C-alpha cells in the first residue's frame, strides 16, 4: 500500500506542477485553489507513505515522478520541445526511481 500511495503522491505532484503553469497563464482563483489542492494532497500522501518507506527512497521516487511527469506534461500539453536528449534523461530519472524501488 505504501508504494501505491507514493505513486499517487507523485501523480498529485505532477498535477500541482501543471497547475503552476496554469496559474502563471490564467492568474485566477480556481487555478490557485487547484494548485494548493494538488500539492497539499501530494505532501499528505507522501507523508503517509513515509510511515513505511525509508525517507530517502520515498523522497527520491516522489521527486522523480513529479519531475519526469512535469516534463512529459509540458511536452504533451504546453508545447515544450520533444528533443530526444530530453527523453533520454527523463528515461534515466524513471529508471533510477525503479532501481530504488528494486533495492528497497
Phi and psi restraints in degrees (range 20) as a CNS / XPLOR table:
assign (resid 1 and name C) (resid 2 and name N)
       (resid 2 and name CA) (resid 2 and name C) 1.0 -65.2 20.0 2
assign (resid 2 and name N) (resid 2 and name CA)
       (resid 2 and name C) (resid 3 and name N) 1.0 -38.9 20.0 2
assign (resid 2 and name C) (resid 3 and name N)
       (resid 3 and name CA) (resid 3 and name C) 1.0 -67.7 20.0 2
assign (resid 3 and name N) (resid 3 and name CA)
       (resid 3 and name C) (resid 4 and name N) 1.0 -39.7 20.0 2
assign (resid 3 and name C) (resid 4 and name N)
       (resid 4 and name CA) (resid 4 and name C) 1.0 -63.4 20.0 2
assign (resid 4 and name N) (resid 4 and name CA)
       (resid 4 and name C) (resid 5 and name N) 1.0 -44.5 20.0 2
assign (resid 4 and name C) (resid 5 and name N)
       (resid 5 and name CA) (resid 5 and name C) 1.0 -65.5 20.0 2
assign (resid 5 and name N) (resid 5 and name CA)
       (resid 5 and name C) (resid 6 and name N) 1.0 -34.6 20.0 2
assign (resid 5 and name C) (resid 6 and name N)
       (resid 6 and name CA) (resid 6 and name C) 1.0 -64.8 20.0 2
assign (resid 6 and name N) (resid 6 and name CA)
       (resid 6 and name C) (resid 7 and name N) 1.0 -42.2 20.0 2
assign (resid 6 and name C) (resid 7 and name N)
       (resid 7 and name CA) (resid 7 and name C) 1.0 -62.4 20.0 2
assign (resid 7 and name N) (resid 7 and name CA)
       (resid 7 and name C) (resid 8 and name N) 1.0 -42.7 20.0 2
assign (resid 7 and name C) (resid 8 and name N)
       (resid 8 and name CA) (resid 8 and name C) 1.0 -62.7 20.0 2
assign (resid 8 and name N) (resid 8 and name CA)
       (resid 8 and name C) (resid 9 and name N) 1.0 -41.0 20.0 2
assign (resid 8 and name C) (resid 9 and name N)
       (resid 9 and name CA) (resid 9 and name C) 1.0 -60.8 20.0 2
assign (resid 9 and name N) (resid 9 and name CA)
       (resid 9 and name C) (resid 10 and name N) 1.0 -38.7 20.0 2
assign (resid 9 and name C) (resid 10 and name N)
       (resid 10 and name CA) (resid 10 and name C) 1.0 -64.1 20.0 2
assign (resid 10 and name N) (resid 10 and name CA)
       (resid 10 and name C) (resid 11 and name N) 1.0 -38.1 20.0 2
assign (resid 10 and name C) (resid 11 and name N)
       (resid 11 and name CA) (resid 11 and name C) 1.0 -65.5 20.0 2
assign (resid 11 and name N) (resid 11 and name CA)
       (resid 11 and name C) (resid 12 and name N) 1.0 -40.3 20.0 2
assign (resid 11 and name C) (resid 12 and name N)
       (resid 12 and name CA) (resid 12 and name C) 1.0 -66.3 20.0 2
assign (resid 12 and name N) (resid 12 and name CA)
       (resid 12 and name C) (resid 13 and name N) 1.0 -32.9 20.0 2
assign (resid 12 and name C) (resid 13 and name N)
       (resid 13 and name CA) (resid 13 and name C) 1.0 -62.9 20.0 2
assign (resid 13 and name N) (resid 13 and name CA)
       (resid 13 and name C) (resid 14 and name N) 1.0 -44.0 20.0 2
assign (resid 13 and name C) (resid 14 and name N)
       (resid 14 and name CA) (resid 14 and name C) 1.0 -59.6 20.0 2
assign (resid 14 and name N) (resid 14 and name CA)
       (resid 14 and name C) (resid 15 and name N) 1.0 -43.8 20.0 2
assign (resid 14 and name C) (resid 15 and name N)
       (resid 15 and name CA) (resid 15 and name C) 1.0 -60.8 20.0 2
assign (resid 15 and name N) (resid 15 and name CA)
       (resid 15 and name C) (resid 16 and name N) 1.0 -43.8 20.0 2
assign (resid 15 and name C) (resid 16 and name N)
       (resid 16 and name CA) (resid 16 and name C) 1.0 -60.9 20.0 2
assign (resid 16 and name N) (resid 16 and name CA)
       (resid 16 and name C) (resid 17 and name N) 1.0 -41.0 20.0 2
assign (resid 16 and name C) (resid 17 and name N)
       (resid 17 and name CA) (resid 17 and name C) 1.0 -63.7 20.0 2
assign (resid 17 and name N) (resid 17 and name CA)
       (resid 17 and name C) (resid 18 and name N) 1.0 -42.1 20.0 2
assign (resid 17 and name C) (resid 18 and name N)
       (resid 18 and name CA) (resid 18 and name C) 1.0 -63.0 20.0 2
assign (resid 18 and name N) (resid 18 and name CA)
       (resid 18 and name C) (resid 19 and name N) 1.0 -36.0 20.0 2
assign (resid 18 and name C) (resid 19 and name N)
       (resid 19 and name CA) (resid 19 and name C) 1.0 -71.6 20.0 2
assign (resid 19 and name N) (resid 19 and name CA)
       (resid 19 and name C) (resid 20 and name N) 1.0 -27.5 20.0 2
assign (resid 19 and name C) (resid 20 and name N)
       (resid 20 and name CA) (resid 20 and name C) 1.0 -60.3 20.0 2
assign (resid 20 and name N) (resid 20 and name CA)
       (resid 20 and name C) (resid 21 and name N) 1.0 -45.7 20.0 2
assign (resid 20 and name C) (resid 21 and name N)
       (resid 21 and name CA) (resid 21 and name C) 1.0 -63.9 20.0 2
assign (resid 21 and name N) (resid 21 and name CA)
       (resid 21 and name C) (resid 22 and name N) 1.0 -42.9 20.0 2
assign (resid 21 and name C) (resid 22 and name N)
       (resid 22 and name CA) (resid 22 and name C) 1.0 -63.5 20.0 2
assign (resid 22 and name N) (resid 22 and name CA)
       (resid 22 and name C) (resid 23 and name N) 1.0 -42.2 20.0 2
assign (resid 22 and name C) (resid 23 and name N)
       (resid 23 and name CA) (resid 23 and name C) 1.0 -64.0 20.0 2
assign (resid 23 and name N) (resid 23 and name CA)
       (resid 23 and name C) (resid 24 and name N) 1.0 -38.9 20.0 2
assign (resid 23 and name C) (resid 24 and name N)
       (resid 24 and name CA) (resid 24 and name C) 1.0 -61.6 20.0 2
assign (resid 24 and name N) (resid 24 and name CA)
       (resid 24 and name C) (resid 25 and name N) 1.0 -36.9 20.0 2
assign (resid 24 and name C) (resid 25 and name N)
       (resid 25 and name CA) (resid 25 and name C) 1.0 -82.6 20.0 2
assign (resid 25 and name N) (resid 25 and name CA)
       (resid 25 and name C) (resid 26 and name N) 1.0 -41.7 20.0 2
assign (resid 25 and name C) (resid 26 and name N)
       (resid 26 and name CA) (resid 26 and name C) 1.0 -96.3 20.0 2
assign (resid 26 and name N) (resid 26 and name CA)
       (resid 26 and name C) (resid 27 and name N) 1.0 -34.9 20.0 2
assign (resid 26 and name C) (resid 27 and name N)
       (resid 27 and name CA) (resid 27 and name C) 1.0 52.7 20.0 2
assign (resid 27 and name N) (resid 27 and name CA)
       (resid 27 and name C) (resid 28 and name N) 1.0 54.6 20.0 2
assign (resid 27 and name C) (resid 28 and name N)
       (resid 28 and name CA) (resid 28 and name C) 1.0 -128.1 20.0 2
assign (resid 28 and name N) (resid 28 and name CA)
       (resid 28 and name C) (resid 29 and name N) 1.0 167.0 20.0 2
assign (resid 28 and name C) (resid 29 and name N)
       (resid 29 and name CA) (resid 29 and name C) 1.0 -66.2 20.0 2
assign (resid 29 and name N) (resid 29 and name CA)
       (resid 29 and name C) (resid 30 and name N) 1.0 -36.6 20.0 2
assign (resid 29 and name C) (resid 30 and name N)
       (resid 30 and name CA) (resid 30 and name C) 1.0 -60.3 20.0 2
assign (resid 30 and name N) (resid 30 and name CA)
       (resid 30 and name C) (resid 31 and name N) 1.0 -45.1 20.0 2
assign (resid 30 and name C) (resid 31 and name N)
       (resid 31 and name CA) (resid 31 and name C) 1.0 -63.4 20.0 2
assign (resid 31 and name N) (resid 31 and name CA)
       (resid 31 and name C) (resid 32 and name N) 1.0 -40.1 20.0 2
assign (resid 31 and name C) (resid 32 and name N)
       (resid 32 and name CA) (resid 32 and name C) 1.0 -65.1 20.0 2
assign (resid 32 and name N) (resid 32 and name CA)
       (resid 32 and name C) (resid 33 and name N) 1.0 -43.4 20.0 2
assign (resid 32 and name C) (resid 33 and name N)
       (resid 33 and name CA) (resid 33 and name C) 1.0 -64.2 20.0 2
assign (resid 33 and name N) (resid 33 and name CA)
       (resid 33 and name C) (resid 34 and name N) 1.0 -42.6 20.0 2
assign (resid 33 and name C) (resid 34 and name N)
       (resid 34 and name CA) (resid 34 and name C) 1.0 -64.6 20.0 2
assign (resid 34 and name N) (resid 34 and name CA)
       (resid 34 and name C) (resid 35 and name N) 1.0 -36.8 20.0 2
assign (resid 34 and name C) (resid 35 and name N)
       (resid 35 and name CA) (resid 35 and name C) 1.0 -63.0 20.0 2
assign (resid 35 and name N) (resid 35 and name CA)
       (resid 35 and name C) (resid 36 and name N) 1.0 -46.3 20.0 2
assign (resid 35 and name C) (resid 36 and name N)
       (resid 36 and name CA) (resid 36 and name C) 1.0 -64.0 20.0 2
assign (resid 36 and name N) (resid 36 and name CA)
       (resid 36 and name C) (resid 37 and name N) 1.0 -41.7 20.0 2
assign (resid 36 and name C) (resid 37 and name N)
       (resid 37 and name CA) (resid 37 and name C) 1.0 -62.9 20.0 2
assign (resid 37 and name N) (resid 37 and name CA)
       (resid 37 and name C) (resid 38 and name N) 1.0 -45.7 20.0 2
assign (resid 37 and name C) (resid 38 and name N)
       (resid 38 and name CA) (resid 38 and name C) 1.0 -60.1 20.0 2
assign (resid 38 and name N) (resid 38 and name CA)
       (resid 38 and name C) (resid 39 and name N) 1.0 -52.0 20.0 2
assign (resid 38 and name C) (resid 39 and name N)
       (resid 39 and name CA) (resid 39 and name C) 1.0 -71.3 20.0 2
assign (resid 39 and name N) (resid 39 and name CA)
       (resid 39 and name C) (resid 40 and name N) 1.0 -36.3 20.0 2
assign (resid 39 and name C) (resid 40 and name N)
       (resid 40 and name CA) (resid 40 and name C) 1.0 -61.2 20.0 2
assign (resid 40 and name N) (resid 40 and name CA)
       (resid 40 and name C) (resid 41 and name N) 1.0 -47.9 20.0 2
assign (resid 40 and name C) (resid 41 and name N)
       (resid 41 and name CA) (resid 41 and name C) 1.0 -62.1 20.0 2
assign (resid 41 and name N) (resid 41 and name CA)
       (resid 41 and name C) (resid 42 and name N) 1.0 -39.6 20.0 2
assign (resid 41 and name C) (resid 42 and name N)
       (resid 42 and name CA) (resid 42 and name C) 1.0 -60.9 20.0 2
assign (resid 42 and name N) (resid 42 and name CA)
       (resid 42 and name C) (resid 43 and name N) 1.0 -47.2 20.0 2
assign (resid 42 and name C) (resid 43 and name N)
       (resid 43 and name CA) (resid 43 and name C) 1.0 -66.4 20.0 2
assign (resid 43 and name N) (resid 43 and name CA)
       (resid 43 and name C) (resid 44 and name N) 1.0 -40.8 20.0 2
assign (resid 43 and name C) (resid 44 and name N)
       (resid 44 and name CA) (resid 44 and name C) 1.0 -64.6 20.0 2
assign (resid 44 and name N) (resid 44 and name CA)
       (resid 44 and name C) (resid 45 and name N) 1.0 -44.5 20.0 2
assign (resid 44 and name C) (resid 45 and name N)
       (resid 45 and name CA) (resid 45 and name C) 1.0 -70.4 20.0 2
assign (resid 45 and name N) (resid 45 and name CA)
       (resid 45 and name C) (resid 46 and name N) 1.0 -36.1 20.0 2
assign (resid 45 and name C) (resid 46 and name N)
       (resid 46 and name CA) (resid 46 and name C) 1.0 -60.6 20.0 2
assign (resid 46 and name N) (resid 46 and name CA)
       (resid 46 and name C) (resid 47 and name N) 1.0 -45.1 20.0 2
assign (resid 46 and name C) (resid 47 and name N)
       (resid 47 and name CA) (resid 47 and name C) 1.0 -60.8 20.0 2
assign (resid 47 and name N) (resid 47 and name CA)
       (resid 47 and name C) (resid 48 and name N) 1.0 -39.3 20.0 2
assign (resid 47 and name C) (resid 48 and name N)
       (resid 48 and name CA) (resid 48 and name C) 1.0 -62.5 20.0 2
assign (resid 48 and name N) (resid 48 and name CA)
       (resid 48 and name C) (resid 49 and name N) 1.0 -45.7 20.0 2
assign (resid 48 and name C) (resid 49 and name N)
       (resid 49 and name CA) (resid 49 and name C) 1.0 -68.3 20.0 2
assign (resid 49 and name N) (resid 49 and name CA)
       (resid 49 and name C) (resid 50 and name N) 1.0 -26.5 20.0 2
assign (resid 49 and name C) (resid 50 and name N)
       (resid 50 and name CA) (resid 50 and name C) 1.0 -76.0 20.0 2
assign (resid 50 and name N) (resid 50 and name CA)
       (resid 50 and name C) (resid 51 and name N) 1.0 -6.2 20.0 2
assign (resid 50 and name C) (resid 51 and name N)
       (resid 51 and name CA) (resid 51 and name C) 1.0 -67.7 20.0 2
assign (resid 51 and name N) (resid 51 and name CA)
       (resid 51 and name C) (resid 52 and name N) 1.0 -26.5 20.0 2
assign (resid 51 and name C) (resid 52 and name N)
       (resid 52 and name CA) (resid 52 and name C) 1.0 -109.5 20.0 2
assign (resid 52 and name N) (resid 52 and name CA)
       (resid 52 and name C) (resid 53 and name N) 1.0 -41.8 20.0 2
assign (resid 52 and name C) (resid 53 and name N)
       (resid 53 and name CA) (resid 53 and name C) 1.0 -89.1 20.0 2
assign (resid 53 and name N) (resid 53 and name CA)
       (resid 53 and name C) (resid 54 and name N) 1.0 151.4 20.0 2
assign (resid 53 and name C) (resid 54 and name N)
       (resid 54 and name CA) (resid 54 and name C) 1.0 -62.5 20.0 2
assign (resid 54 and name N) (resid 54 and name CA)
       (resid 54 and name C) (resid 55 and name N) 1.0 142.0 20.0 2
assign (resid 54 and name C) (resid 55 and name N)
       (resid 55 and name CA) (resid 55 and name C) 1.0 -56.1 20.0 2
assign (resid 55 and name N) (resid 55 and name CA)
       (resid 55 and name C) (resid 56 and name N) 1.0 -48.8 20.0 2
assign (resid 55 and name C) (resid 56 and name N)
       (resid 56 and name CA) (resid 56 and name C) 1.0 -61.0 20.0 2
assign (resid 56 and name N) (resid 56 and name CA)
       (resid 56 and name C) (resid 57 and name N) 1.0 -43.5 20.0 2
assign (resid 56 and name C) (resid 57 and name N)
       (resid 57 and name CA) (resid 57 and name C) 1.0 -66.3 20.0 2
assign (resid 57 and name N) (resid 57 and name CA)
       (resid 57 and name C) (resid 58 and name N) 1.0 -47.9 20.0 2
assign (resid 57 and name C) (resid 58 and name N)
       (resid 58 and name CA) (resid 58 and name C) 1.0 -61.3 20.0 2
assign (resid 58 and name N) (resid 58 and name CA)
       (resid 58 and name C) (resid 59 and name N) 1.0 -45.4 20.0 2
assign (resid 58 and name C) (resid 59 and name N)
       (resid 59 and name CA) (resid 59 and name C) 1.0 -65.8 20.0 2
assign (resid 59 and name N) (resid 59 and name CA)
       (resid 59 and name C) (resid 60 and name N) 1.0 -42.0 20.0 2
assign (resid 59 and name C) (resid 60 and name N)
       (resid 60 and name CA) (resid 60 and name C) 1.0 -63.8 20.0 2
assign (resid 60 and name N) (resid 60 and name CA)
       (resid 60 and name C) (resid 61 and name N) 1.0 -42.3 20.0 2
assign (resid 60 and name C) (resid 61 and name N)
       (resid 61 and name CA) (resid 61 and name C) 1.0 -69.7 20.0 2
assign (resid 61 and name N) (resid 61 and name CA)
       (resid 61 and name C) (resid 62 and name N) 1.0 -42.8 20.0 2
assign (resid 61 and name C) (resid 62 and name N)
       (resid 62 and name CA) (resid 62 and name C) 1.0 -59.3 20.0 2
assign (resid 62 and name N) (resid 62 and name CA)
       (resid 62 and name C) (resid 63 and name N) 1.0 -45.3 20.0 2
assign (resid 62 and name C) (resid 63 and name N)
       (resid 63 and name CA) (resid 63 and name C) 1.0 -65.1 20.0 2
assign (resid 63 and name N) (resid 63 and name CA)
       (resid 63 and name C) (resid 64 and name N) 1.0 -40.8 20.0 2
assign (resid 63 and name C) (resid 64 and name N)
       (resid 64 and name CA) (resid 64 and name C) 1.0 -63.0 20.0 2
assign (resid 64 and name N) (resid 64 and name CA)
       (resid 64 and name C) (resid 65 and name N) 1.0 -42.9 20.0 2
assign (resid 64 and name C) (resid 65 and name N)
       (resid 65 and name CA) (resid 65 and name C) 1.0 -63.5 20.0 2
assign (resid 65 and name N) (resid 65 and name CA)
       (resid 65 and name C) (resid 66 and name N) 1.0 -45.7 20.0 2
assign (resid 65 and name C) (resid 66 and name N)
       (resid 66 and name CA) (resid 66 and name C) 1.0 -64.0 20.0 2
assign (resid 66 and name N) (resid 66 and name CA)
       (resid 66 and name C) (resid 67 and name N) 1.0 -44.8 20.0 2
assign (resid 66 and name C) (resid 67 and name N)
       (resid 67 and name CA) (resid 67 and name C) 1.0 -69.1 20.0 2
assign (resid 67 and name N) (resid 67 and name CA)
       (resid 67 and name C) (resid 68 and name N) 1.0 -47.4 20.0 2
assign (resid 67 and name C) (resid 68 and name N)
       (resid 68 and name CA) (resid 68 and name C) 1.0 -65.5 20.0 2
assign (resid 68 and name N) (resid 68 and name CA)
       (resid 68 and name C) (resid 69 and name N) 1.0 -45.4 20.0 2
assign (resid 68 and name C) (resid 69 and name N)
       (resid 69 and name CA) (resid 69 and name C) 1.0 -62.9 20.0 2
assign (resid 69 and name N) (resid 69 and name CA)
       (resid 69 and name C) (resid 70 and name N) 1.0 -40.2 20.0 2
assign (resid 69 and name C) (resid 70 and name N)
       (resid 70 and name CA) (resid 70 and name C) 1.0 -62.9 20.0 2
assign (resid 70 and name N) (resid 70 and name CA)
       (resid 70 and name C) (resid 71 and name N) 1.0 -41.2 20.0 2
assign (resid 70 and name C) (resid 71 and name N)
       (resid 71 and name CA) (resid 71 and name C) 1.0 -65.0 20.0 2
assign (resid 71 and name N) (resid 71 and name CA)
       (resid 71 and name C) (resid 72 and name N) 1.0 -41.0 20.0 2
assign (resid 71 and name C) (resid 72 and name N)
       (resid 72 and name CA) (resid 72 and name C) 1.0 -66.7 20.0 2
assign (resid 72 and name N) (resid 72 and name CA)
       (resid 72 and name C) (resid 73 and name N) 1.0 -43.4 20.0 2
assign (resid 72 and name C) (resid 73 and name N)
       (resid 73 and name CA) (resid 73 and name C) 1.0 -59.9 20.0 2
assign (resid 73 and name N) (resid 73 and name CA)
       (resid 73 and name C) (resid 74 and name N) 1.0 -40.7 20.0 2
assign (resid 73 and name C) (resid 74 and name N)
       (resid 74 and name CA) (resid 74 and name C) 1.0 -61.0 20.0 2
assign (resid 74 and name N) (resid 74 and name CA)
       (resid 74 and name C) (resid 75 and name N) 1.0 -39.7 20.0 2
assign (resid 74 and name C) (resid 75 and name N)
       (resid 75 and name CA) (resid 75 and name C) 1.0 -70.2 20.0 2
assign (resid 75 and name N) (resid 75 and name CA)
       (resid 75 and name C) (resid 76 and name N) 1.0 -39.7 20.0 2
assign (resid 75 and name C) (resid 76 and name N)
       (resid 76 and name CA) (resid 76 and name C) 1.0 -77.1 20.0 2
assign (resid 76 and name N) (resid 76 and name CA)
       (resid 76 and name C) (resid 77 and name N) 1.0 -39.9 20.0 2
assign (resid 76 and name C) (resid 77 and name N)
       (resid 77 and name CA) (resid 77 and name C) 1.0 -114.9 20.0 2
assign (resid 77 and name N) (resid 77 and name CA)
       (resid 77 and name C) (resid 78 and name N) 1.0 -16.5 20.0 2
assign (resid 77 and name C) (resid 78 and name N)
       (resid 78 and name CA) (resid 78 and name C) 1.0 -120.8 20.0 2
assign (resid 78 and name N) (resid 78 and name CA)
       (resid 78 and name C) (resid 79 and name N) 1.0 14.8 20.0 2
assign (resid 78 and name C) (resid 79 and name N)
       (resid 79 and name CA) (resid 79 and name C) 1.0 69.7 20.0 2
assign (resid 79 and name N) (resid 79 and name CA)
       (resid 79 and name C) (resid 80 and name N) 1.0 21.0 20.0 2
assign (resid 79 and name C) (resid 80 and name N)
       (resid 80 and name CA) (resid 80 and name C) 1.0 -72.0 20.0 2
assign (resid 80 and name N) (resid 80 and name CA)
       (resid 80 and name C) (resid 81 and name N) 1.0 154.4 20.0 2
assign (resid 80 and name C) (resid 81 and name N)
       (resid 81 and name CA) (resid 81 and name C) 1.0 -59.0 20.0 2
assign (resid 81 and name N) (resid 81 and name CA)
       (resid 81 and name C) (resid 82 and name N) 1.0 143.0 20.0 2
assign (resid 81 and name C) (resid 82 and name N)
       (resid 82 and name CA) (resid 82 and name C) 1.0 -108.1 20.0 2
assign (resid 82 and name N) (resid 82 and name CA)
       (resid 82 and name C) (resid 83 and name N) 1.0 41.9 20.0 2
assign (resid 82 and name C) (resid 83 and name N)
       (resid 83 and name CA) (resid 83 and name C) 1.0 -60.2 20.0 2
assign (resid 83 and name N) (resid 83 and name CA)
       (resid 83 and name C) (resid 84 and name N) 1.0 141.8 20.0 2
assign (resid 83 and name C) (resid 84 and name N)
       (resid 84 and name CA) (resid 84 and name C) 1.0 -62.0 20.0 2
assign (resid 84 and name N) (resid 84 and name CA)
       (resid 84 and name C) (resid 85 and name N) 1.0 -29.5 20.0 2
assign (resid 84 and name C) (resid 85 and name N)
       (resid 85 and name CA) (resid 85 and name C) 1.0 -65.8 20.0 2
assign (resid 85 and name N) (resid 85 and name CA)
       (resid 85 and name C) (resid 86 and name N) 1.0 -41.0 20.0 2
assign (resid 85 and name C) (resid 86 and name N)
       (resid 86 and name CA) (resid 86 and name C) 1.0 -61.3 20.0 2
assign (resid 86 and name N) (resid 86 and name CA)
       (resid 86 and name C) (resid 87 and name N) 1.0 -43.6 20.0 2
assign (resid 86 and name C) (resid 87 and name N)
       (resid 87 and name CA) (resid 87 and name C) 1.0 -63.6 20.0 2
assign (resid 87 and name N) (resid 87 and name CA)
       (resid 87 and name C) (resid 88 and name N) 1.0 -37.1 20.0 2
assign (resid 87 and name C) (resid 88 and name N)
       (resid 88 and name CA) (resid 88 and name C) 1.0 -64.1 20.0 2
assign (resid 88 and name N) (resid 88 and name CA)
       (resid 88 and name C) (resid 89 and name N) 1.0 -44.7 20.0 2
assign (resid 88 and name C) (resid 89 and name N)
       (resid 89 and name CA) (resid 89 and name C) 1.0 -71.0 20.0 2
assign (resid 89 and name N) (resid 89 and name CA)
       (resid 89 and name C) (resid 90 and name N) 1.0 -34.6 20.0 2
assign (resid 89 and name C) (resid 90 and name N)
       (resid 90 and name CA) (resid 90 and name C) 1.0 -62.8 20.0 2
assign (resid 90 and name N) (resid 90 and name CA)
       (resid 90 and name C) (resid 91 and name N) 1.0 -42.0 20.0 2
assign (resid 90 and name C) (resid 91 and name N)
       (resid 91 and name CA) (resid 91 and name C) 1.0 -62.1 20.0 2
assign (resid 91 and name N) (resid 91 and name CA)
       (resid 91 and name C) (resid 92 and name N) 1.0 -39.0 20.0 2
assign (resid 91 and name C) (resid 92 and name N)
       (resid 92 and name CA) (resid 92 and name C) 1.0 -63.5 20.0 2
assign (resid 92 and name N) (resid 92 and name CA)
       (resid 92 and name C) (resid 93 and name N) 1.0 -40.4 20.0 2
assign (resid 92 and name C) (resid 93 and name N)
       (resid 93 and name CA) (resid 93 and name C) 1.0 -63.6 20.0 2
assign (resid 93 and name N) (resid 93 and name CA)
       (resid 93 and name C) (resid 94 and name N) 1.0 -44.7 20.0 2
assign (resid 93 and name C) (resid 94 and name N)
       (resid 94 and name CA) (resid 94 and name C) 1.0 -64.9 20.0 2
assign (resid 94 and name N) (resid 94 and name CA)
       (resid 94 and name C) (resid 95 and name N) 1.0 -39.8 20.0 2
assign (resid 94 and name C) (resid 95 and name N)
       (resid 95 and name CA) (resid 95 and name C) 1.0 -63.8 20.0 2
assign (resid 95 and name N) (resid 95 and name CA)
       (resid 95 and name C) (resid 96 and name N) 1.0 -38.8 20.0 2
assign (resid 95 and name C) (resid 96 and name N)
       (resid 96 and name CA) (resid 96 and name C) 1.0 -62.9 20.0 2
assign (resid 96 and name N) (resid 96 and name CA)
       (resid 96 and name C) (resid 97 and name N) 1.0 -41.7 20.0 2
assign (resid 96 and name C) (resid 97 and name N)
       (resid 97 and name CA) (resid 97 and name C) 1.0 -64.0 20.0 2
assign (resid 97 and name N) (resid 97 and name CA)
       (resid 97 and name C) (resid 98 and name N) 1.0 -42.8 20.0 2
assign (resid 97 and name C) (resid 98 and name N)
       (resid 98 and name CA) (resid 98 and name C) 1.0 -64.6 20.0 2
assign (resid 98 and name N) (resid 98 and name CA)
       (resid 98 and name C) (resid 99 and name N) 1.0 -41.0 20.0 2
assign (resid 98 and name C) (resid 99 and name N)
       (resid 99 and name CA) (resid 99 and name C) 1.0 -60.3 20.0 2
assign (resid 99 and name N) (resid 99 and name CA)
       (resid 99 and name C) (resid 100 and name N) 1.0 -41.2 20.0 2
assign (resid 99 and name C) (resid 100 and name N)
       (resid 100 and name CA) (resid 100 and name C) 1.0 -62.8 20.0 2
assign (resid 100 and name N) (resid 100 and name CA)
       (resid 100 and name C) (resid 101 and name N) 1.0 -37.5 20.0 2
assign (resid 100 and name C) (resid 101 and name N)
       (resid 101 and name CA) (resid 101 and name C) 1.0 -66.2 20.0 2
assign (resid 101 and name N) (resid 101 and name CA)
       (resid 101 and name C) (resid 102 and name N) 1.0 -39.3 20.0 2
assign (resid 101 and name C) (resid 102 and name N)
       (resid 102 and name CA) (resid 102 and name C) 1.0 -67.0 20.0 2
assign (resid 102 and name N) (resid 102 and name CA)
       (resid 102 and name C) (resid 103 and name N) 1.0 -32.5 20.0 2
assign (resid 102 and name C) (resid 103 and name N)
       (resid 103 and name CA) (resid 103 and name C) 1.0 -94.1 20.0 2
assign (resid 103 and name N) (resid 103 and name CA)
       (resid 103 and name C) (resid 104 and name N) 1.0 -3.7 20.0 2
